[in-house]
Amino acid sequence: MYSFLRNLRASALALMGVFTLLAAQSADAAVPVRAGRAPLPQVSCGWPAVVNPSRLNFAFPETNATYWLMPYHLGQSDQMLVDGTYPSARFTSLTSYDVKGSPIDSLADYQIAASPGSRNPFSDPNAGTNSAQHKYQVTLKAGVAAGSGKNTLAATNGNATSGTGILALRVYVPAKASDPAGDVPLPSLSVHRKDGSVHSISTCAKADSTQGPAGPLVGYLKQLVKDNAPPGGFEGCGKSSTKSPGFATPNKTSGLFPNPYNKYLCTPISYESGRVVIVRGKAPTFPNTQAGQSVLTKTQLRYWSICQNQWQLPYPSSSCAADYQTALDKDGRYTFVVSTPQDRPANATADNKVTWISWGPTNVDGILIFRNMLPAADFHNAVQDVKQGQNPAPVMGDYFPTITYCTKATFDKGGPDACPAP
């Protein structure tokens, strides 16, 4: 089984980007984050913001995942109940964040106990496929310690008995791409007040309309990223540079709502016409749920991917290749080519064991992000095994991704072998 503590301590680059709204589940007015800033918009329905590249593209979202965001404002002894159904997906989690985008507490799918009469398909091999028997309830409370378990999430840091924050629901690799929630409804939400009153919150009818790209939240979210992201336009990839590329662990992660179950490598890359970027390495094993495997299959990681992103605020994602979308050679190794469509080599195809990734806009530098999620306890070559300030290459061994530049013409002529690895 995967080690929660190992991953909760791991700092993450920004997966899910950056976000949101705090609001008003009480009679209080929207709460300002700090003096001089506009108050957070009022929110009248549940899960009002959806983050992924096709909706709200903030802070390097993974293209194979969707993130729903719910602001909360809990008074002393208040609590929010989250009544949900485990999705048909590779991974799901609930994470509470403070108003600066730092995680407070988190529960991964396998840590969420099923409701009476139900079973958890992420931990129970006999759970079956009937979603009516896959129910859970999680309680978000102020004044409790993070990591207390028992389906309880801390809503505040330390011993604070009231406060505001953002609850995030993540779903990775849903069984049906057309249903990002994993073929189940979004969890229902209700706030239970100290005085005994209960306020049920209806789920937003269409989270990407008035509360999304066309709504009042967008400007606020962008400002939140700008205010809380690392200074200097995100200078977070260790010693890696566009002139001397090489993956490194990020040295700045604040303000970007990190996923506690991921850890990352990153490197900036620079566009030049007629040039491609090549990334090579050994692929960790994973449960290929798209091919019918169970998430309980013994593998090295629950999920891994590589994404090309734009190195400018608000840090949008351009394209990703997940584990199950990656071509492998006979030795289980991958070769990624990152380029514009016009610079894509003719032989950069899956038939040639090469996975192509679109560069995206070329008027800004890119940043490649390599994700590792939930390593197995006996797998010791994950990004999670790299200590702060440590060179990741010796730790990860063959699983460390190498990067090099090559001309399209050279690759066209001789494939990746014509472009020596560093």
C-alpha positions, 0 to 999 in steps of 0.5 A, spaced: 500 500 500 502 507 498 505 511 504 501 517 505 505 520 510 511 520 505 507 523 500 504 528 505 511 531 507 513 531 499 512 538 497 509 539 490 509 544 484 503 546 482 498 541 480 492 544 480 492 551 479 490 556 483 484 559 485 479 561 488 473 564 492 472 563 499 465 565 501 459 565 504 456 559 507 455 563 513 451 570 513 457 573 513 460 577 507 465 575 503 472 575 507 477 579 504 484 576 504 488 582 506 487 589 506 487 593 499 484 587 496 477 586 493 473 581 497 472 574 495 466 573 490 460 570 494 458 563 492 451 561 492 452 554 490 457 548 490 463 546 487 463 553 483 470 553 480 472 547 475 480 547 473 483 544 467 486 546 461 479 547 457 476 551 462 480 555 468 487 553 466 491 556 472 498 553 475 500 547 470 493 543 471 494 536 469 490 535 462 488 528 465 485 530 471 479 535 473 479 539 480 473 542 483 474 548 488 469 549 494 470 555 498 468 555 505 467 559 511 466 556 518 465 559 524 466 556 531 464 548 532 461 549 524 462 543 520 461 541 512 459 534 510 461 532 504 457 526 501 460 523 495 460 516 491 467 514 489 468 515 482 470 510 477 477 513 476 485 512 477 485 517 483 481 521 487 482 526 493 479 531 498 484 537 500 483 543 504 487 549 503 488 555 506 487 562 503 494 562 500 494 556 497 498 551 502 495 545 504 492 544 511 489 536 510 488 531 505 485 524 504 486 520 498 481 515 495 484 509 499 484 513 506 476 515 505 472 509 509 466 507 506 459 509 509 455 503 512 453 498 507 458 501 502 465 499 500 471 502 498 473 500 491 480 503 492 482 499 498 477 493 497 478 488 492 471 485 493 467 492 492 464 490 486 462 495 481 455 498 483 456 505 485 450 505 489 454 501 494 460 506 494 458 511 498 462 515 503 462 521 508 467 526 510 467 531 515 471 538 514 472 541 521 475 547 524 480 546 530 482 539 529 489 536 527 491 535 520 492 527 519 487 525 524 483 521 519 476 517 521 474 521 515 475 528 518 479 533 514 482 539 518 479 546 515 484 550 519 491 550 521 493 549 528 488 550 533 484 555 530 477 554 531 474 558 525 476 560 519 476 560 511 479 556 506 478 552 499 476 545 499 479 541 492 476 535 489 481 531 484 479 526 479 485 523 475 483 519 469 476 518 469 473 511 466 470 515 461 473 521 458 466 525 457 465 524 464 471 528 468 467 526 475 468 519 474 461 517 472 458 519 479 455 525 481 459 531 485 459 530 492 453 534 495 455 539 501 452 541 507 454 546 513 452 544 520 452 550 524 453 551 532 446 552 533 444 546 530 441 549 523 443 545 517 444 549 510 444 544 504 448 547 498 446 545 491 451 543 486 452 549 481 448 547 475 454 549 470 460 550 473 464 553 467 458 559 466 457 564 471 462 562 476 467 560 470 471 563 464 465 568 463 464 570 471 467 574 476 471 569 479 477 569 473 480 576 475 480 574 482 483 567 481 489 570 476 490 576 482 491 570 487 496 567 483 500 573 482 500 575 489 502 568 492 506 565 486 513 564 487 517 571 486 520 572 479 515 569 475 516 562 477 523 561 478 522 554 481 526 549 477 533 548 482 539 549 477 536 547 471 536 552 465 534 553 458 541 554 456 543 547 460 537 543 461 536 538 466 530 536 470 531 538 478 526 538 484 522 545 484 525 549 490 519 554 490 512 551 491 508 556 495 502 559 492 500 554 487 495 549 491 500 543 491 497 536 491 500 532 497 500 526 493 504 528 487 512 530 487 515 533 481 521 534 477 521 540 472 525 544 467 525 550 463 525 549 455 526 554 450 523 554 443 527 555 437 525 554 430 527 547 427 529 544 434 525 539 438 526 537 445 527 530 447 526 526 454 528 519 455 527 514 461 525 508 464 517 508 465 515 506 472 509 501 472 502 503 473 495 500 474 492 501 467 485 502 469 483 504 461 485 497 459 481 494 465 486 494 470 484 495 478 487 501 482 489 495 487 494 492 482 501 492 485 505 497 481 511 502 482 506 508 482 499 510 482 500 515 476 505 519 472 506 524 467 510 529 463 506 536 461 509 542 457 506 548 460 507 556 459 512 559 463 508 565 465 502 567 469 497 564 470 502 558 468 497 555 463 498 548 461 499 546 454 499 539 453 501 532 457 502 525 456 500 520 461 503 513 463 497 510 459 498 515 453 506 513 452 509 509 447 514 504 450 520 500 447 521 493 448 525 495 455 520 499 458 523 506 456 520 512 453 522 517 448 518 524 448 519 529 443 516 536 444 515 540 438 510 545 434 506 541 429 510 544 424 517 541 427 514 535 429 519 529 426 515 525 421 518 519 425 516 521 432 510 517 432 507 511 437 509 506 431 516 508 432 516 508 440 516 515 440 510 520 444 509 527 441 507 533 445 505 539 443 509 545 444 504 550 445 505 557 444 512 559 442 512 566 444 514 564 451 519 559 454 516 553 456 516 549 463 516 541 463 513 538 469 514 530 470 509 528 475 510 522 480 504 520 484 503 515 490 509 510 490 509 503 492 513 502 499 518 498 495 519 502 490 525 507 491 526 510 485 521 515 485 521 523 485 518 522 493 525 519 494 529 525 493 531 529 499 531 537 499 537 539 495 539 532 493 541 531 485 535 526 483 539 523 478 543 518 482 536 517 487 532 515 481 537 511 477 534 509 470 527 512 472 530 519 472 528 523 465 534 526 461 533 531 456 536 534 450 535 538 444 536 536 437 534 539 430 528 536 427 532 534 421 537 530 425 531 526 428 528 525 421 534 522 419 536 518 424 531 518 430 532 519 437 539 515 436 541 520 432 540 525 438 545 523 443 542 523 451 546 528 455 
